[in-house]
Amino acid sequence: MHQLIFRIAIVPGLIIPGLAVSLATSAQAQTVSTSVSVTGNVNSPTVLNSSGLQALPQATQTDSYAAAGKPVTDTFTGPTLWNVLQSAGGIKTNPAVKNDVLNNYIIATGTDGYKAVISAGEIAPNFGNKADLVAIQDTSGGLPGSNGLARVTAPGDNAGGRYVSNLTNLTVASAIRQSSTGGGLTSSFKVDGAVNTSMTFNLAALQALPAYTETVTYKSGSTSVTDTYTGALLWNVLGLAGIQLDSSIKNDILRKVITVTGSDGYQVAFSAGELSPMFGNEPILVAYADTNGQLGAGGADGFARLVVPGDIAGGRYVSNIADLYVFDGVSAVPEPSTWAMLLLGFAGVGFVAFRRKPLAAPAMVRG
């Protein structure tokens, strides 16, 4: 008797031509999730079922948010999103790039294809440290149940758009790298990419926007820094340029990513969801003045730097801002596919070999 051996090389995040329709159809048909795949820019892509999620450290939180305009309060239990990513070996980073983790973001996908983005900086313990959960139980009875095996939570969000139900996939992606302008002090920065109007902001343009003042404390290396900053909200700066949205996509704003790049090429990615007043409403500033003299004439941080209240370390405090770039974080990466779906698509195939290619965002034309 001859033994038939099937060899299947699985590439996380890859959709094979000819199988894309069947895989997408399968995902749409599975309205109640039974597993969560963790793919993309992680060290060890994995698939977690109920027991796998239960084996991770559990946390409990009570959240209040609006769903379809109605107030909801629910208590959720499950592992943190950060710990789920750690179960896949953690986010893959380049040790030669300072704080490379902050240039990554996570796409949460439900079985119906609904997607929302969370930035790595929001949930990284050394930075935003938000306790977003991959919840597997709740007091309302939706988990496990009509909301599937698991649901992402976004504590502090005003509306529930990032509470992705029937979670089936978490894809980690690295944001598009913008080029360095050579370093040094900046006197203006660009806002470009997926915006209605590409713009250049100088000090006068920032001062023309409503001014906000924040006193913050954060770590710079091993040193604790306290400073009072004045500036415009990052959301208001983006609002002048206008983020391009597709009205046919539900909560399309939650798919958008904004990179903030300094003149030396240092770059951090933010999700539009953490900035939008409808959702995270984080008061992140594009600061142009401070009490410690870091900004303005004689300051080492240029005419503008980012200020992220609540962050533990100052990695997202981008100095000498040179560029704000907006793009669709979902369309920048391949469609997610779980290992189980790939196995289903390959049923009856004798031998399939793929060349492993790193997950990378395609090049985009700058505005």
N, C-alpha and C positions, 0 to 999 in steps of 0.2 A: 504494500500500500504506500502510495506516495503522499507525503505531507506537503500541503500547499502553505507557503509562508507569505503573509502580507507584510510589506514594509511601508509604513506611513510616517512621513516626516511632517510634523505639525508646526506650522509657523503662526504664532499668535497674531491676530489682527489681519490675516491674509484671506481675501476672498478669491477663489479660483474662477476664472472665466468659465461660464457655462453652469457654474454651481451657484452663482450669486442669487439668482431668482429663487431657486429651491430653498436656499438657506434663509433668505429674507422671509419667504412665505412661512417657513417653519417657525421663525421667531414671532411673526405676527399671530400665528395660530395658537401659540402657547401663552394664553392670557394670564395664567397663574404660574409664577416662577417657581422652579424646584431646585435651582442651583444658581450660584453666582460665579462667573469666570472673572479672573483678574489677569489682564493681558496688557500688551503694549510695552512701555518703557519701564519694566520691572525685571528683577534679576532672575526670578523663577516663576513664570506664569503658572497659574493654578486654577482649579475649579473647586469651589467650596459648596458642599451640600449642608443640610441642616446640622448634622453632627459636627462637621468641620467648623461651622460658625459658632456652635455651642461650646466647642473646645477652646475657643479664644477667650481671653479675659473679658468679663461682662461689665457693662456700665449701665446706669439707669438715669434718665433725665425726664423732666416734665416740660413740655413745650407748648406754647400758645402761638397760633398763627391764623391767618385767614385762608379759607379754602372756598373758592367760588363766591367770595364776598362774605362768607359766614365765619364767625369766630369758632375756632377749634382749640380745645385743650386736651392733650393726651400724654400719657406717660409711656415712654419707650424703654426697652431693654435690648442690649446687643453689644457686640464688640465695636470699638471705635473704628472709623474709616481708616485712620492711620494704622491701627493694628492689623486690619485686614490686608492693607498693602504690605505690611511687614511679613505677613504669612506667605506672601509671594516673593520674599527676599528683599523687599523694600524697593524704592524708586532707584533706578539705575542712574548713576551720576558720573560725571567726569571729574576725578580728583584734581585735575589741573585747572578747573574752572571754579572760581570762588563762589560758594553758596549755590552750586549748580542746581540743587533741589528746588530752588525758588523760581527756576525758569520752567517748571513742570506744572501740569494741571491734570485733573481727573475728569473723564466723561462718564457720568452715570447714565445707564441705559435701561429702560423698562422693556418688558416683552412686547409692548405696543409700539416700540420705536421711539418713544418720548425720551429726550436727552437733556441733561443739564450739566454744566461745568462747575467744578470746585477747584480753586487753585491750591497747589501744594502748600504755598505759604500760609493759607488760611488755617490749615490743620497741623502743620509741622510743629512739634512740641517746643522747639526753640524760638518759634516766631509767633504766628497767630494763635496756635494752641487751641483752636476751637474743637470741641468734642462732638463733631459730627459722628453719628452712629450708622452702622449697618444694622438696623433694628430687626430683631426676629420675634419680639413680643411687644404687645401694647395693651393698655387697659381697655381700649375701645373694642377690642376683639377682631381687628382687621389683620393682625399678625399672630400666628400664621392664619391665613384665610383669604379673604377677597383681595388683600394687598400683597398676596404671594408669600413666598418664603421669607423675603427680606425687603426692607425699605430704607433708603437713605434719609437721614434727618439733617436739618440745617438749623440748629438752635440759634435763636435770635433773629431769624428772618421774619419779616412782617407778613409775607404771603408764603404759601406752601409750594411754590413752583419748583423748589429744589428738593422737596420731599418725594423722591422718585420711588413710586410703588412698583411692585412686581419686578424688583431689580434683577436683571439677568447678567449684566456685564459692567465691569469697571475697567476702563481703558486709560492708561497713563500715557501722556504725550508730552513732548518737549516743545516749547514754543519756538517760533521762527526767530532766528538770531538776526538782529539788526547790526549793521556795520558800525565800527568805532569811528569817531570823528577825530581821533588822534590824541584825545585827552585834553586836559587843561580846563580853564574856567569857561563857562558858557554864559552868553548874554541873551540867548533865545533858544527855543526848541520847536520842533515840528510836531504836528498831529496829522497822521496820514493813515493809509490803509483803507479799511472798509468804513469810510466816513463819507458824508454827503459833500463836505467841503474840506480839502486839505488846507491847513492853516499853520501860521507861524506865530508863536507867542513870545513877546518880550515882557519886560517888567511892567510897562504901562498897560499892556493887555491883561495881565494877571490882576493888577490893581483895579482895573475897571470892573471886575467881577465882585460879588459880595464877599466881604472879608470874614474869616473865621479865625479864632485864636484857640490854641490847644496847648496845655502844659503836659508834657509827657516825660516818662522815665523809661530808659531802655539800656541795654548792655551794648557797649562798643568794645569788642574784645572782652577783656575781663573787667573793664571799667564801667561803672554805673554813671549814666549821663542823665541829667534833668535839664530840660530847656523849655522855653515857651516860644511857640512858633505862631506866626500869622501868615495866612495865605488863602488861596481859593480852593474850594473843594475840587478834587480830581473829577468827580462826576460833572460838575458845572463846566469845567474846561472841555471835557468830551462833549457835553451838550451843545456847546457853541459850534463844534464841527459837525455834530449829528451822526450818531452811529447808524449805519445802514441796516435795516431790518426787513425781513420777509414776512408780510402779513399772513401768509398761508401756513406759517409754522408757529405752532403754539409756543408762547414765551420764547420767541427767537432770541431775545436779549440774553437769555440764560445760556446760550451756546457761544457767546462772544468772549474773546480773550483780549486783554490789553497788555502789551509789554511796555515797560518803562526802561529806557536805556540811557546810561550816562555817557559822557564824552569819551570815557576810556573803554567803552564796550560792556561794562557791567550791566546786567539785565535781569529784571524780575517780571514775572507774569502775574496778572491779576484776572480774576473772573469778573465779568460785568455784573454778575449776580451779587457779589459782595459789595459792590458800589451802589447799585440801583436803589433808590428810596423805596421802591415797591418790595424789595427783598432784603438783602443784607444791610443796606443803608449805612455802611461804614464811613465815618467822617474823615476819610483819607485826604490829606492836604497836599497841594502843590504850594509849598511855603516859600515866601520871598523875604521874610524878616524873622529874626529871632533875638532873644535877649543875650545869648552867649557869643554873638558875633560870628557865627559860622557862615551866615549868608550876607550878601550885599558887599559894599566896598571893603576890600581887605579880607573878606571871608574866603575860606578854602573850599566851600561847597558851591560856589558859583552864585548866580542870581536866583536859582530855584532848586529845591530838593524836595523829595517826597517825604512825608511824615505819616506814619501808620500808628495811630494811638492804640494802645493795648498790646502791641507786639512786645515780646520779651527781649529779643535781641534786635539790633538795628539793621539787619540784613536787607530789609525792604525799604530802608530810608535811602533811596537812590539820590546821590548828589550829582551836581553838574548835569542836570537833565538835558539831554540832547534830542530825544525822540519819544513820542507816544505813538504806538502802532496798534491798530485795531484789526482783528481778523476773526473769522469764524473758526472756533476751535474744533468743531465737529467735522467740517468738510476738509480740514487740514490733515486728517488721518484716515486710514482705511476703515471700512465698516467693521465693528467688532464681531467676532465669531467664537463661540465656545468650542472647546476640544470635542465635546460630545456632538455638536452640530457638524463639525468636520468629519468625524468618524461616520456619521450618518450619510453624509454626502459622498463618502468614498466607498460605501458598501458595494461589493462586487468588483472593486478595482484591484488588479493583481499587484501592480508595483507602481508607486508614485514617488518621485523624488523631487524635492524642491531645493533650490539654492536659498539658504538662509540670508535674508536681507534685513538690516536694522530698520526699525520703525522710524521714519523721518517725515517731517512735514514737507510737502512739495514746495518748490520755490514760488513765491508770489510777487507780482509786479507792484512795486511801491507807487503810491500816488504822488 
